[in-house]
Amino acid sequence: MSGANARERLLGAVRKSLGVTGDDAARTAAVAERLKARAPNLIPAMAKVSGAKAIKLFTEKLKGQGASVSRITKPDEIPEQLAAYLRDNNLPAEFRTGSDALLAEIPWDTAASLTRHTGAGHGGDAVTLSRAETAAAETGTLFLTSGPENPTTLNFLPDTHIVVIRAEDIHGSYEDAWNVLRKTHEKQGFPRTINLVSGPSRTADIEQIIVMGAHGPRRLHVIIAG
Amino acid sequence: MKPTSHAFKSNAKEALGNEPLRRALGGIKRGFVANRARARANLPEFEDLRDEAKAVKEHTLAHLDLYLEAYEKKVVETGGHVHWASSADDARAAILKICRDAGAKTVTKGKSMVGEEIAINEHLEQAGITPVETDLGEYLIQLRHEPPSHIIAPAIHLTKDQVEADFRKTHTELSPERVLEEPEQLVSEARAILREKFLAADVGITGANLLIAETGTSVIVTNEGNGDLTQCLPRIHIVITSIEKVVPTLEDADTILRVLARSATGQEFSTYTTFTTGPKREGDLDGPDEYHVVLLDNGRSEMLGGEFHDMLRCIRCGACMNHCPVYGAVGGHAYGWVYPGPMGAVLTPTLIGVGEAGHLPNASTFCGRCESVCPMRIPLPKMMRHWREREYENGDTPALYKAGLKLWAFAAKRPALYHRLTGLVSPLLSRFGRKGRFASMPLAGGWTDHRDLPAPQGKTFQQRWRERETRR
């Protein structure tokens, strides 16, 4: 069956069961209104936080889900933080990252011992570095958006994933985070992939025992800047 | 797969005698059930969120045709393709065509219940294409050629010793001397083996937990990250999903996601929730060149507005089976097809017919726990009752059972007779029961084969009530 026929057949079956036609003005208006309004439903009280309270909740939730979190005052301190983290965890002093402006402008030469690769993720990457555009504190959730700045494969292929987020980008609820992304991406359109990441990869598929590092990173470290 | 739902009774009997299965199922209470209770207690608005999630789906289902059109429009705008599939056959054909056009040899797969429903793996294998399941649980059951026994924990029926044996049998390229005692070692081995498959695959197939009409986005929820590697590495990403998964906006998705993980594993949020909109964009260094969505109906449109309409709200969290005493005793395979537990007992007869799966709605004690934990407030016991009514109307009920019911109805409609009869029988039975129980009883073998039946303790409730009232 051709594409158009298959489509009409399926939609026709839906309309028949609902007892409606596709051109009912009231129904069409109700749908258009809802898609335009994008009204939030109930947001839990604990998610209605901002500023220092949001950062505190975000940190607690992430740690509870098996990630580690550190705080620095400005992005310039990232190389030093990163080098210390890699040293403390017996990891090689090299990593891969995208072309994110915040990460690119950092004075990397202050940490001469670090080797920086750029580009999309490789199967053999031990450590990658990304920046999250925003985050929702309610469940310690990073919002990582695709693009050459932060390729999606960096989030899943390495053993250790390190994510930088600016303190002012941490909000309370998922709804807050969507509003940020809608504003930032108004011109170029909604990002191809948005990864909501709330901890390191895990599985409980064998006897319900939680094991870290199923397919994605075994370790997630988040650096809050600011 | 060929269903064995018609054989539920013998399947269940076999399951009850399966020791490893009993051990494996024993973990559900400590795990999923306890974790859900904790997650619910930690979110004061949880009950209100269930109402809101239900309202989101009800609104969407009432306007389903229009939201599907809006969703399709956005997918096309962002460079993706939508394939409408009324039947499982249509869906299989669409997927095979995409794979063939791409010259695909291997296909990696994220976990998809719709993929199980249309048996896509068998179809691809017959066409000479190798499907590789990448969710650890799905990988384990693929090695054993078994269907999933749980919708979110497909290998919950297996013990780690069984997994070790399967790995030694399959991964023969590895040293036989290696140690595989702990789950960490087993997971590590599967990670290494599957990493190669991810990097080599031509096509990646995932399911979708939600579709968003506002943006033309598909959403997957995982803890392992396998779904993401499945979709961001190969040249082509196919989403196999069904029509009732669509919601209007990102805000509506938030509401459903707030109850999904909490109801499923008891996590507040799964590790990875991924929102995907179209293929690779200009400048992207990764992501697929092609993005296809196969939208399956397969009997769902017929459920709209009918007795089983509420079932279309199901978000496949598995809470109903985690809390079901029947599932907890017999496990998922006894149900004989893809969807087990209470949601399967309602859904399976609509998808594969009441002739094959008519027994499943009888696999219930009507205790109501499934409905009490369902995040979408689906009246599962009521719908199982609808199926039982249909079974009765179709004349599929055994004759002896029907005769018994008729006899009971005759007496129950005549209260004076009923009370006299029960007044006579009750003390009689109480005298025959040994230590207050019956080890066997005619016509009740289905019960007494496995446990004792308590004997009545003398007078009937009505008699005792009257005595109590006169004493006052």
Interface residues (C-beta under 8 A of the other chain):
Chain A: M1 G3 A6 R7 R9 L10 L11 A13 V14 R15 K16 S17 L18 G19 V20 G22 R27 T28 A30 V31 R34 L35 R38 A39 P40 N41 L42 P44 A45 M46 K61 Q65 G98 G119 A120 G121 G123 E138 T139 G140 T141 S146 G147 P148 P151 T152 T153 N155 F156 L157 S173 Y174 E175 W178 G189 F190 P191 R192 T193 I194 N195 L196 V197 S198 G199 P200 S201 R202 T203 A204 D205 I206 E207 Q208 I209 V211 G213 A214 H215 G216 P217
Chain B: A24 G27 I28 R30 G31 F32 L43 P44 E45 D48 L49 E52 A55 V56 H59 A62 H63 L64 D65 L66 Y67 L68 E69 A70 E72 T78 V82 H83 W84 A85 S86 D90 T134 D135 L136 G137 L140 A153 P154 A155 I156 L158 T159 K160 V163 P183 E184 L186 V187 S188 R191 L194 R195 F198 L199 A213 E214 T215 T217 N223 E224 G225 N226 D228 L229 C232 L233 I243 P248 T249 L250 E251 D252 D254 T255 L257 R258 T265 Q267 E268 F269 S270 T271 Y272 T273 T274 F275 T276 T277 G278 P279 K280 R281 G283 D284 L285 D286 G287 L295 D297 S301 E302 M303 L304 G305 G306
